[in-house]
Amino acid sequence: MTRTRHPGRTSTAVRALSILAAALVAQGVAAQGAPVGNAEAGRAKASNCIGCHGIPGYKASFPTVYHVPKITGQSAKYIEASLQAYRKGDRSHPTMRAIAGKLSDQDIADLAALYGSK
């Protein structure tokens, strides 16, 4: 008996191997852990942030007039999640997407540690 292949369908063995591979990757990532933020290292990386977020009441005018939020004192988790979202494109402000797109995971952790510690 010849089996007919159906595009888009995978065999049970292939699915099982995919699940196993994903579990091993996740385990490796968990073992390595997320980067630990360093506030002092973040201070050296914050020059792009200070230009807008360091001015009380500042409003940016691109792409529209936009109130720039205060980030000092926000939780580190919030800062990190926000920068990750801009980097992935889940948040849409073009300036922030451009800046966050150039940040590494370590840069984001360091900036989050800096602004979350104030």
C-alpha positions in Angstrom: 0.0 0.0 0.0 1.4 3.4 -1.0 0.8 6.3 1.3 -0.3 9.5 -0.3 1.5 12.6 0.9 -0.7 15.6 1.8 0.9 19.0 1.6 0.8 20.7 5.0 0.5 17.5 7.0 3.3 16.1 9.0 3.7 12.6 10.4 3.4 11.9 14.1 7.2 11.2 14.3 8.0 14.6 12.7 5.7 16.4 15.1 7.2 14.5 18.0 10.7 15.5 17.0 9.6 19.1 16.5 8.2 19.2 20.0 11.3 17.6 21.4 13.6 20.1 19.6 11.5 23.0 20.9 11.7 21.7 24.4 15.5 21.3 24.2 15.9 24.8 22.9 13.7 26.2 25.6 15.6 24.3 28.2 18.9 25.7 26.9 17.5 29.2 26.9 16.2 28.7 30.5 19.6 27.4 31.5 21.4 30.4 30.0 18.8 32.8 31.4 18.0 36.3 30.4 20.7 38.9 30.5 21.1 40.5 33.9 20.8 44.3 33.7 23.5 46.6 35.0 22.4 50.1 35.8 25.9 51.6 35.5 26.3 50.0 32.1 22.8 51.4 31.2 23.9 54.9 32.2 26.6 54.7 29.4 23.9 53.6 26.9 21.2 56.1 27.8 22.3 59.0 25.6 19.5 58.3 23.1 17.0 58.1 25.9 17.9 61.3 27.7 17.3 63.5 24.6 13.6 63.0 24.9 12.7 61.1 28.1 15.0 63.3 30.2 13.1 66.6 29.5 10.1 67.1 31.7 6.9 67.7 29.7 8.7 67.2 26.4 6.6 66.6 23.2 8.0 65.1 20.1 6.7 66.2 16.7 7.3 63.2 14.6 5.2 61.6 13.2 2.6 63.7 15.1 2.8 65.8 18.3 3.3 63.1 20.9 3.8 63.5 24.6 7.0 61.7 25.6 6.4 59.6 28.7 8.5 59.8 31.8 10.5 56.5 32.0 12.5 57.2 35.2 11.0 55.2 38.0 9.0 52.8 35.8 9.6 49.2 36.6 12.5 47.5 35.0 10.1 44.8 33.6 8.0 47.5 32.0 10.9 49.2 30.4 12.3 45.9 29.1 8.9 44.7 27.8 8.4 48.1 26.0 11.8 48.1 24.4 11.3 44.5 23.3 7.9 45.3 21.8 9.4 48.3 19.9 12.2 46.1 18.6 9.8 43.4 17.4 7.5 45.9 15.8 4.6 45.3 18.2 4.7 49.0 19.2 4.6 51.4 16.3 6.3 54.7 17.2 8.9 55.1 14.3 11.6 56.8 16.4 11.4 54.2 19.2 11.3 51.3 16.7 14.5 52.6 15.1 16.3 53.1 18.4 15.1 49.8 19.9 15.9 47.9 16.7 19.6 48.6 17.3 19.6 47.4 20.9 20.8 44.0 22.0 19.1 42.0 24.8 21.9 43.1 27.1 21.5 46.8 26.1 17.7 46.5 26.9 18.4 44.8 30.3 21.0 47.5 31.2 18.6 50.3 30.3 15.8 48.7 32.2 18.0 48.3 35.2 19.0 52.0 35.0 15.5 53.4 34.6 13.9 50.9 37.0 16.3 51.7 39.8 15.7 55.5 39.9 
